[in-house]
Amino acid sequence: MTGSAPSPSTSAPYWPKAVAWWLLGVGALVFVMVVVGGITRLTESGLSMVRWEPISGIIPPLNAEQWQAELDAYRATPEYIQVNHGMSMAEFQAIFFWEYLHRVLGRLIGLAFALPLAWFWMKKAIPSGYHLRLVALLALGGLQGAIGWWMVASGLVDRPDVSHIRLAVHLMTALLILGGLVWTALDLFALHRNADARPARMTGFGLVVILILAVQIMLGAFTAGLEAGYAFSTWPMMGSEWFPANTPMLGGFWRNFVDNPIVVQFSHRWWAVVTVIALVWLARKVRADNRVASVAIHSAFGTQFLLGIATLLTGVNIAVATAHQGVGALVVVTTVWGVHLIGRPPG
């Protein structure tokens, strides 16, 4: 047996590898989308496009008249009236750029998934048992577009910003798609190496780690949506106290963990410690089987933890906060890798 890649016409394992690399390519686009989404949020650009036009929206304003029409539409929104009243055309174009780029990337990801999927399907190159999973990922991507508009719509009536709860759903769906792409790619790489390989299963421990990380991501989205990161720019204490004694509390104990900016920032700070403990444990479990994965998990969550502190200390500097969101996506990728490793069938 030679080391050269087998021909797709004579050896079926070639196709799982090709499909896996395609999925990782789409995953890379989703990662870029998450980063651009972070910039869009931090520059407060997300409400600059007031219409959802999945097809015609790909074409930006091309002349002064079209730009004026976009600005006039924006002038009717609560954000313009309450926050950006008097914004110039140049300032509007700056925020429009990021939201437009974010939406174009979404369409690009859709095409990058749907067209190769159709091609692989016609070529009968998709291994048995993976068709439904790929269709589900495609459907989830379509749903994500609708969730994005659902989020934006919450800031176009009565309020000058989007719902932090809808923001959390939007971000977590994006990371769910990213995790699904990586998990499926890893299954397919295993199938390439061994034609009898079965998909990895989600273990109880793996599920607990994923849920702990999901809570931290949700709290991070709440922190961003409520602009809770600006509440205190010190660490580890919030000002001179571990928890500010004069914090105004909302009615209902659990509501504070969703709607109270100070409680949300506090929760995001310290649930990060729980998340780190869980990821250290995961990294130790996979170390014997795959040292590279263990190092990747440690590197991702370590960098993310430091970036979280830096985001606070810099008063939510855009570059630092964007890096924090981007590395957060890498934490998801490495966690999925580790959970996949411990869920692989023996053999």
C-alpha positions, 0 to 999 in steps of 0.5 A, spaced: 500 500 500 502 506 497 502 513 501 498 516 495 491 518 496 486 513 493 482 515 487 475 517 488 473 512 483 476 506 486 476 507 493 470 510 497 474 512 503 477 518 499 470 521 499 469 522 507 476 526 507 473 530 501 467 532 505 470 533 511 475 538 509 469 541 505 465 542 512 472 545 515 472 550 510 465 552 511 466 552 519 472 557 517 467 561 514 462 561 520 468 563 525 469 569 520 462 570 521 462 570 528 468 575 529 465 580 524 458 579 528 462 581 534 465 587 530 458 589 528 455 589 535 461 593 538 461 598 533 453 598 534 452 597 527 447 592 527 441 596 526 443 600 520 439 596 515 432 596 517 429 591 512 431 583 511 431 582 503 435 575 503 435 575 495 435 583 493 439 585 499 446 582 496 446 589 492 448 595 496 446 602 495 450 604 488 448 611 488 447 617 492 439 617 491 440 609 494 444 611 500 439 617 502 434 612 502 437 607 506 439 613 511 432 616 511 429 609 513 434 608 518 432 615 521 425 612 523 428 607 528 429 608 535 436 608 535 437 614 530 432 618 534 434 616 541 442 615 540 444 617 533 440 623 532 444 628 527 448 622 524 452 624 518 452 620 511 459 618 512 458 616 519 452 612 517 456 608 511 461 606 516 456 602 521 452 600 514 458 597 512 459 592 518 452 590 518 452 589 510 458 585 511 455 580 516 449 579 512 453 578 505 457 573 509 451 569 511 449 568 504 456 566 502 456 561 508 449 558 505 452 558 498 458 555 500 454 549 504 448 548 499 452 548 492 457 543 494 452 539 498 448 538 492 454 536 488 457 531 493 450 528 493 449 528 486 456 524 485 454 519 491 460 521 495 456 522 501 457 516 506 451 512 508 448 515 514 450 522 513 445 525 509 440 527 514 445 530 518 448 534 513 441 537 511 440 538 518 446 543 518 443 546 512 436 547 515 440 550 521 444 555 517 437 557 514 434 558 521 440 562 523 438 567 518 431 568 520 434 568 528 438 574 525 433 578 523 428 576 529 434 579 533 435 585 529 427 586 529 427 587 536 431 593 536 427 597 530 420 598 535 420 602 541 427 600 543 434 603 541 438 596 541 436 589 540 434 584 545 440 581 549 436 574 549 435 574 542 442 576 541 444 570 545 440 565 541 443 568 535 450 567 537 449 560 540 446 558 534 452 560 530 456 556 535 452 550 535 453 550 527 460 551 528 460 545 533 456 541 528 460 542 522 467 540 526 464 534 530 461 531 523 468 533 520 471 529 525 467 523 524 468 523 517 476 523 518 475 517 522 471 514 517 477 515 512 482 512 516 477 506 517 471 504 513 468 500 519 469 506 523 462 508 527 460 516 529 463 518 536 457 518 541 456 524 546 458 521 553 455 523 559 461 527 561 462 530 554 455 533 555 456 536 562 462 540 559 458 542 553 452 545 557 457 548 562 460 552 556 454 553 553 452 557 560 458 561 559 457 563 552 450 565 554 452 569 560 457 572 555 452 574 550 447 577 555 453 581 558 454 584 551 447 585 549 446 589 556 453 592 555 454 589 562 462 589 561 462 597 562 459 596 569 466 595 572 472 595 569 476 592 575 478 585 576 478 580 580 473 585 584 468 589 582 470 596 584 472 595 591 468 589 593 467 582 590 459 583 589 457 591 590 453 591 596 448 597 593 446 593 587 439 594 585 436 588 584 430 586 580 424 582 582 424 575 581 431 572 583 432 568 577 431 575 573 437 578 575 441 573 572 438 575 565 436 582 566 440 585 571 447 588 568 451 587 574 449 580 576 450 578 569 457 581 569 458 577 576 456 571 573 460 571 567 466 572 571 465 567 576 462 561 571 468 562 567 472 559 573 467 553 573 468 553 565 475 552 566 475 547 571 471 543 566 475 544 560 482 542 564 478 536 566 476 534 559 483 536 557 486 531 562 482 526 559 484 526 552 491 527 554 493 520 553 490 519 547 491 526 543 496 530 546 495 536 541 488 536 542 489 537 550 494 542 548 489 546 544 484 546 549 488 549 554 491 554 550 484 556 547 481 557 554 487 560 557 487 565 552 480 566 552 480 567 560 486 572 559 482 576 554 476 576 558 480 580 564 483 584 558 476 586 556 474 588 562 481 592 564 481 596 557 473 598 558 471 594 553 476 596 547 473 593 541 480 590 538 480 586 545 473 584 545 473 582 538 479 577 540 475 575 546 469 573 541 473 570 536 477 566 541 471 564 544 469 560 538 476 557 538 474 554 545 468 551 542 472 548 536 477 545 541 472 543 546 468 539 541 474 536 539 476 533 546 468 531 547 469 527 540 475 524 542 472 521 549 466 519 545 469 515 539 468 507 539 474 503 541 477 500 535 
